[in-house]
């Protein structure tokens, strides 16, 4: 139909979507004529004169009608049923040692387990003593902690390779709580650990104690064991309710940044031992800066003997550690440099009488044997319960991640829930035996793996080495300088501090993770470990929200000679379909990004609000009154003369990357469809997952699913093209029929 014929009948071209040759009637009869045209369209469609594009139909699975009450009853019945088989499986599941120990291949595994157990045990002796200072405890308590953790994990753990024991970051967090509670109780915190141990004399009797010494030392371990007990309770509770998913909020970048930041705090806390300074331990916000301020103010009081000893130990430990790592593939076992340094330094201090001559700070008397078990101080629980939350989460997150990493490497599986039980009981049970918090430690786990560890039996060998020290050798470390222990602690921070070398690669791979690493590291170092962890978690979540708030979106084009559609901004030589825009939104559509979704969609296609406003404005300016004879009745009608009709007729939204919709997202889709339909553009949804389809159905997005939902972008595009072609033909036929009716 030509424009002249249209004007003769009182019709005018309508502003509409690209390539959509629709026409609008004069205002007085527009609705009536449109209704008759649609009626004729349905008649033609019924007569197969307008065939629709064949659609794909899939039958959904029937959903069970089980209600929540029935579900709970069924679960309780299943859980409460008792049978010999279920009891056996429960016991064997809780004690994995009953499963693998009877099948233990003595000939194949014993050599590797014994070798790795001995090496790790030898390494643990000096580290246990050194980390005791970090936790604000006596050296004997570090040995207790490593001993009990090794035994309990042997019984309950499912990982064959990880080494569970003292971990520097947790010792630091424990030490901060201990110092705070000692300060509250009125104890002198200028000395973080007593040089003379628990006993007031040099005998090995644990009962001959001075009241003041025992009070302070016992109170310190009481605080440490109470925090440990609460951390273990939290971990077992999380295992019971299977909420181990909490650890997923601690990303690798966050954990790495936290460990590096905490390493600076550890290094700062040990610096005073290297200089031989007697300073109060700073705690709270900004403790790192406060500690360095105290160190520089008292630098003139440096003990030259401790400083020289520290430098000599560093000169020995650092090169030999590097050699161990460089030649680890050639060495059957790493050189136990730390033990050699401890023995040599102890002998030099004892025979040189460094404590008497130069007033160096020494470890003091370490008793032999075991102290009687004692329950945690229940009165301290309100004061330390909050601190234990962060400690428990860090402990089980590191343990589970390391166990899964080494299990994957060696081709076996671990039970994450059982690992939470194992590390929880590694804290609960030892808390009654004067111990503090434990977890897996990467450095010792790597040593354990590299020295041939095959099963958890190596933990028993490690425990036997520690038992030998506890029963016989411990008192021999009386003259060991604390500066040597501080050097051992600092040297073991090399791995965390080396993360700075990985930053360029991390920045190239993912800049957001690098920013998370920096924020967590700086807040953990400069503010405090607990607040730093909280800031890291919150900032990490904020980054996730930011990514979904302003996600990637693009228009798609078709790959030539295929049914594949990809981003036109990412790939070249893609074909755009005339009259059709395909829009992809790579994020869930929910209340945070709904406005961004609309703005980007309108920007990349056409803004229906502006088009509608322009049409109304043009209708007021470009109006021409003409007499039109319809059925013998004269009417003065307004005819809009449009000189720039829209070419767009269909928008396809690729929903393959939209994981879910909330109420706001659903309303946004409805608004978008309504706005576009107001200017004659159809909106089709393609590749919606079942969750999105379910949300659309519940929100009554469309009365019939076949109206707007398609299983692929190609199907939606083909449907839009076919429908548009046939619609033009059918509308023209429909208008001819309607005009004939009007002329009768």
N, C-alpha and C positions, 0 to 999 in steps of 0.2 A: 504494500500500500504506500503510495507516494505521499509526500508532505502536502501537496495541493489537494489530493483526495481527502486527506485527513482534515485539512482546514475546512473543506466543503461540508464535512459532516460535523463540524464544531469540535474536532478533537485537536489536541496538541501533544507534541512529544514530551515525555516525562523524564525528569532528572532521575537517573537510576544508575545501576552498577554497570561497569564496563562491558560493552558488548551486549547489553540487555535491552533490546528494542521494544520496550513497553511504552504504552501511551496512556495518558490520563484524560478523562472526560471532563467536561465542564462541571463546575461545582454542584450544580443542581441535580445532576443525574449520574454522578461518578459511581456511587455505591451500587445503584441499581444495575447499571451496565456491567460493572465488574462481576456482580453476582450472576448475571445471565451468562457472561463469558465463562465463568468457572463451571456453571452447570453444563454448558455445551462441552467444555473440556472433559468433564467426567463422562459425558455421553460418548465422546469420541474415544476416550480411553477404554470404555466398556466395549466398544466395537473394534478394539485392537488397532485403531487408526493411530494411537499414540502409545507405543510400547515403552515401558520403563526399563531401565538397565537392570539386568538380572542381579539380584543381591545374594550374598552369602548368609546362610542361616545356621546357627549352632544352637543345639539344645543344652541348656545349663543343667548341671548336676542338681539333683534334689537335695535340699538342705534338711538336716535332721531337726526335728521339732523338740529336742530335749531341752527342757528349761533349766534354769540355774539350780533350782532345788534338786532336781533329779541328778544333775551333773555332780553336785556336792555329795549327795547320798551315795552315788556310784563310786566316787573316789574314796570316800570313807570306808565303804564296804571292802573295796579292794585293798586299802591300806591296813584295815583291821583284821583281815583274814590271816589266820596262822596255820602253817603247815610245816612239817619237818623240812621240806625243800626250801620254803621261803625263809625259815629261820637260818638254815645253813647258808643260803645266798646272802642274807643280811650280815651274818657274822663274817663271811669270807669277803664281802664287799667292804666292811668297815676295817678289817685287818687283812690287807692285800698280801702280807707276808705269808699267810696260810695258803695262798694260791701259788705263789712263785717259788717259795723255799723248798717244798717237796720235789719240785721239778728241777732244782738247781743242778746244773752240769758242773760238777766239781773239777773235772779234768780241763774243761774249756775255759772256765771263768775264774777259778780261784787265784791264779797268778796275777791277773790284772786287778782284781778286787783288793788283794793284799797290798800290791805295790801302790795303787792309788790311795788306799786308806792310810798307809804309812806316810806317804808324802804329804797328804792333806793334814794329817795329824801333826806332823812336824811343823808345817806352816802355821797351823792354828795356835800352837803354844805361844809364840811371841805376839801374834795378832790378838789373841784373847786377852793377854795381859795389857797390851797397848790400848785396845778398845774399851777396857774397863775404865781407864782414865777418862776417855771421851764420854762415857755414860755416868761419870761421877761416882764410880764404885771402886771397891778394893780389887786388886788383881785376881784374887781367888774366885770372885764371883763370875768373872769372864770365863775362867776355866770350867766352872760349874755349868754355865750356860751352854757352852759348846758341847760338853759331854752329854747332857740330858737331851739336847736337841738332836744329836746324832742317833741316840738310842731310839727316841720316839719316832723320828722320821723313818727309821729302818722298819718299824712295825706298821706304820700307817701310810707311808708315802707310796705313790705309784710311779714316780720318775726314777729311773735307774741311775741318772747322772748328776742331778743337782746336789750341791753341798749346802745343807741347812745349818746355820749357826749365827754367830754375831755378824751384823751388817753395819757398816760405818754410819750410814744416814740415820738408821733407827737408833743407834747408840747416841748420836748427837741429839735426837729428839727426846730420848729418855733423859739424857744429861740435863737438858734445859728444864724439864719438869722437876727433876730431882733438886737442882739448884734453887728453883723457885720455891719449892716446898721447904727446903732447908732454911731459906731466908725467912719464910713465914714463921717457921718454928723457932727462930731466934738463934740458929747455929751460925758459927763463924764460917763464911763461905770463901774466905781468902785461900783456903787449902781445899781443893776439890777432892782430894783423896788423902787418907791418913798414911803417913809414911811408915808407921809402925804396925799397920795391919789391925786385925781384930784383937789380938792378944796384946797385953801390956808388957809382957816379957818375951824372951826369945824361945820359950818352950813351945812345943807343938800342941800343948793342951789348949782346947778351944773354950774351956770353962773359966780359966784364970784371966779375967778381964777387968779392966778399970771401968768404972761406971760411966765417966764422961766419954771415953773412947768408944765404948760399946753403944752408948746412947746415940752418938752421932752417926757412927758407921751403920748401926742397925736401922736407924731411921732412914738413912739414905737408901739402903737395900729394901726397906719396907716400902718406900715410895716407888722404887723401880719395879719391885715384884707386883705391887698393886696395879700399876699401869699395865704391866705385862699380863696380869690376870684379866683385866678388863678388855685389853686388845684381843686376847684369846677368846673371850666370851663373844665379842662382836664377830669374830671370824667364824666361830662354830655356828652362831646364830644365822649368819649369812649363808653358810653351807646348808643348814637345816631348811631354811626357807628358799634355798636355791636362788639367791639374789647375787650371784657372782657377776651378773651383768654390770654391776656398779663399776667394775674395773675397766669396762669399755670406755668410760668417760676419761680415763687416763691414757691419752694417746702416747705413742712412742716419742713424739717430739716433746710433749709435756713432761713425761717421765725423765727423758734425757736432760731437759733444761732444769728440772727440779734437782736431779742428782748433781749436775754441774754446779748449780747455785749453792746447794748444801755443802758441796765439797769446799767451796771458798770459806764457808763458816767453819768447817772442820779444820781446814788449814789454819785459820785465824785462831781457833781455840787451842791448837797445839803449838803455835809460835812461841808462847811464853815458856814452854818446857825446853825448846831449843835454846832459848836465851838464859834459862835458869832463873826466870823472874817469878816471884810469888805475887800473883794478882788475883783479885776477885773475878769470878766468871760472870761476864755480862749476859743478861738475858732480856727478852722482850724485843720490842721493835727497835731496829737499828743497832742490834748487838754487835754486828761486825764492825761498824764504824767506831762504836764505843770502845771495843776491845783494842783496836789499833791505836786509838787515842791514848789509852792507858799504857800500851806498850811503848809508844814513843815518849811519853812523859817519864817513863821509868827506864829508858834505854841505858842510862848511865849506871844502872844497878846490875847490868848484865854480868852473869857468872862466866868468866872466861873459860873455865874448865868445861862447863856444859856446852858452851858455844863451840869450842874446839872439838869436843866429842861429837857434836851434831854434824859439823862439817866433815869430819873423817867418815862418819857413818854414811852421810850422803854421797861422798866420793866413792864409797865401796858399793852401796846398794843400787844407786842409779845405773852405773855401767853394767853391773852384773844382771840386773833386771832386764836391761835392753838386750844383753847377750842371750839370756834365757829365751826371750821372745824371738830373737833373730834366728837362733839355732834350735827352736823347739821341735822342728821336724827331724833333726838329727839326734837330739838328746832323748834317751829313753825316759829320763825323769829330769825335771828342772833342778838346778842346783839350789839347795835350801839356804840361800844367802842370808835370809833373815835370822835363821837359827844360828848360823855361824857367827853373825855379827853380835847377836845377843850373848852367846857363850863367851866370845872374845871380850866384849865390853864388860861383862860381869866379872871375868877373871881380872881384867885390867883395873876395874874399880875396886875389887876386893884387895888385891895385892898392892895396889898403889895407894890404898886408903884415901880415895878421893873425897869421900864424904867427910872424914875427919879433918883432912888438910885444907880442902877448898870449899867445904860446905855445899857440895853438890846434892841435888835432890835425888833420892833413890827410891826404889819400889818398896823397900822395907820388908818386914817379915810376912811371908806367905805360909799360912798353916797347911798342914797335911790332913788328909781325911775329909769327911763330910760333916757338915753341921746338922743338927737335928732339924727336921722339917718344921716350918712355921707358916701358918696361914697368912695371906695378905692382910693388911690393915684395913678392915671394912670401913673404918671412919674416914679413910682418905678417899674413898670411892667418889663422893660428890665433887671433890676437888680435882680429880684426875680423869673422870669419866669422859669429859669432852676431849682432852688431849689424846686419849686412847683411840678415838675414832680415826683420826688422820694416820696414826701409827699402824692401826690394823689394816686400813685400806692400802697404804703403801706396802706393808708386809705381804699381804696376800696377792696384790697386783704383780709385784716383782716375782714372787714364787710361782704363780700360775703362768706368767708369761715365759719365764725361763724353762719351766718344766715342759711347756708345749713346744718351745723352740727346739730343745734338745730331743724331744720325742719325735718330732717331725724329721729332724736331721738323721736320726738313727732308725727310723722306720717302725716305731711302735706308738701306742696311744696311751694317753694319761687321762684320768678322770678329774676334770677341773673341780668338781664338787668335792671329791675325796681329798684333793690337794688342799682345799680350804679347811676341811676337817683336820688334816694332818698338821698344817701350820698352826691351826687354832689350838690343838692339844699340845703342840710343841711350845706353846706359851702358857696354857692353863696349868698343866702338870708341873713344869719346872718352876712356876711362880711360888709353889709351896716349898721349893728347895733353894731359895735365895738366888734366883736367876732373873735376868731381864730379857727383853723382847728379841726374838730371832726371826730370820727369814732366809730365803736362798740368797746367795752372794755370787755374782757373775765371775769374779776373779778366781775364787776357789773352785767354782764349778768348771771353769775352763781347765784349770790344773787337773782336776779330777778326771775329766774326759780325756785329756791328752796323755795321762799316765796309765791308760788302759782300763779304766773302770768299766765293769760289765753289768753289775747289779747293785742293789741297795746294800748288799753285804759289806761293801767297802766302808759304809758308815760305822759298822761295828768295829772294824779295824781302827778307824779314826778314834772312836770312843775308847778303845783299849789303850791307845797311845796317850790320850788325855788322862785316863785313869792312872796310868803309870806315873805321870807327872804329878797328879793330885796326891797320890799315896807316898811317893818317894822323893821326886826331884824338886817339887815346888819351893821348898825352903832355900835351895841353892841360888835362887834368883834374888836374894835379899839385897845384894849390893848393886843390882842393875839400875843404871841411871834412868830417870824418867825422860831425859832428853833423847835417849836411844829409842824408847817406846814412841815418843813423838815423831821421830824421823821415820820409823816404820809406818806409822799411820799416814804421814804425809806422802811417802813414796807410793803407797797403795792408792793414792788419789790420781795417779797419772792417767788412768783410763778415762776417768770422768773429765779431767782437764783437757785431754786430747780431743774432745768433741769440737773444740774450736777449729781444728784442722778440717773437720767435715762440713763446716758452715758453707763454703763456696759451692760444694756439690749439693747440699741441702737447698740452698737458695735457687740453684738452677732447676732442681726437681720440683720444689713446691715452696713458693715464697711465703705463703700463709703459715705453713708449718715452721718456717724459720722465724717468723715474727712471734709465734706462740712460744718457741724455744727461748728467744731472747726475753720476752716478758716474764716467763716463768723463772728463768735463771736469775734475772736481775731482782725480781721481787723476793725470791727465796734467799738470795744473798744479802740484799740491802735492808729488807724489812724483817722477815723471820721465816723459818722453814714452814710452819703451819699456815701462816697467812699467805706466804708465797705459793704454797700448793693450792689454797683456795682461790687465789687470784688467777693462777694458771688454769684451773678447771673452769672458772667463770669466763675467762677470756677465750678459752678454747670453745666453749659453748656459744659465746657471742660471735665468734668467727663462723661457726656452723650456721647460725641464724643469719649472719650477714651474707653468707654465700647463697642461702635460699631466698633472702630478701631481694637481692639484685642478681638473679641467676643469668646464665647465658640464654639468649633467645635469638632466633634467626629465621629467615625465610628459606624455604627449601626449593630446590630444583631437581629435575629428573635426570638421572644418568642416562646417556643416550643408549637406545636399544636395550633397556632394562626396565624393571618395575621398582627400582631403588630411587629413593629421594634423599638428598643430603643437603647440608647447609651451603648456600650460595656464597656466603662470606668465607667459607673454609676451603672450598674446592672450585676449580675452574671448569669451564665448558659444560655447565649444567643448563638444562633447558627449562625455561619458565613456561607454564601453561597460560595461554592468553585468557584473560578474564577470571583467572583463579589465582589466589594467593594461598600458599601453604605455610603455616606458622608453627614453629616448634618452641615450646617453653620447657627448659630443662630444670625443673624443680617441682616439688609438690605445690599445689595451689591452695593457699590458706590465708588467714587473716593478715599475716605480715606482708605478703607480697602481692595481694590482690590488686592494689592500686598500680604497682609496677607492671603487672601483667596487662592491665587495660591500657596504660600509657604506651607501653612498648608495642602492643598489638596495633593500637590506633596509629602510632607513628610509622610503623613498617607497612601498613596497608593503607587505610584511609580512615579519617576521623569522622564517624557517622554524626556526631553532635554538630561539628562544624559544617558538614555537608547539609544537614537538615536546616541549620540556621541560615545557610547561604540560599537554600531553596526558598525558604520563607521570605527572605529579604528580596530575592529576585522576583518572587510572585507579587510582591507589593509594588515594585518599580516597573516591571515589564508586564503590564496588564492591558489588555485590549478588549473592549466590549464589542461583541458581534451578536446579531440576531440569529438564532438557530431554530429551525423548524423541526420539531420532533413530535410526530403524531399530530400535526396540525396545531400544536401549542407553541406560542412565541415565548422565548425566555431570553433574558439578558444574562449571559454567562461570562465568566472570566477565563480567559485562555492564557496559560503561561507559555511564553515562547522561550525555549531553552536552546542555546547555541552551543553548549559544552556538556553533552551528556556523559555520565560515568560509564566506564568500560568494565569495571569489576562487577562480577555477578555472584561469585562464591568465594568464601574463605574456609579453608580446611585447617583445623587445629590438630596438629599431631600431638596426641596425649601420651605417647609411649614413654616419655620421661616424667610424666606427672604421677607420682606414687600414690597420692591420696588427695582427697578434697575434704575441706571442712565446710561448715555452713556458709561462711563468708565467701569461700571459693565457689561454692555452688551458686550463690546469689550473683556473684560476678559473672559467671557464665551465662546466667539468665539475662542479666543486664546487657551483656555484649550481644547476645542473640537478638534481644528486643531492639537495641539501637541500630543494628545492621539491617534487620528486617524492615525497620521504619524507612530505610532508603533503598529497599529492594535487593539487599545482599543476603544470600543464604549462608548460614554458618553450619558446617558439618564437623563432627568430632571423629577422629580416627585413632585406632589402636589403643582404646581405653582398656586398662587392666580390669579384672573382675571387681576389685575394690572400688575403683572409680565408677564403674557401671552400676554397682550396688548403690553408691551415694547418689548418682543421678536418678536412679529409679525411686529411691526413697524420697528424694527431693522433688519428684515429679517434674524433672527437666523436660521430658517429652512424654506424651501420652503413649506413643508407640515407639519401641526401641528402633524400629526400622526407619523411622523418620530422619534421624540425624546421626546415628552411631554406625560406624563402619569398622571392619576388622583390620583394614590396612589403608594406608594413604592412597595407594594405587586404586583401590576399589572406590574410595571417596572421590578421587579426581575423575575416574571414568564415569561414575554416576553423575557427577556435576556436569561433565561435558555432554553426555548423552541426554540428560534431562534438559539442559539449556537448549540444545539443538531441537529436540522434540517440542519443548515448551514454546519456542518461537513459532514453529509451524502450527501447533495446536491453538495458540492464542490468536494467530492470524485467522485461522479457520473459525475460531469461536467468535471473533469480532464480526466476521462476515455474516455469520448466522444471526448474531444479535442485531446487526444493522438491517438485515432483511426483515427481521421481526419488527424493528422499529418503523420501517417504511411501509409496513402493511397497514 
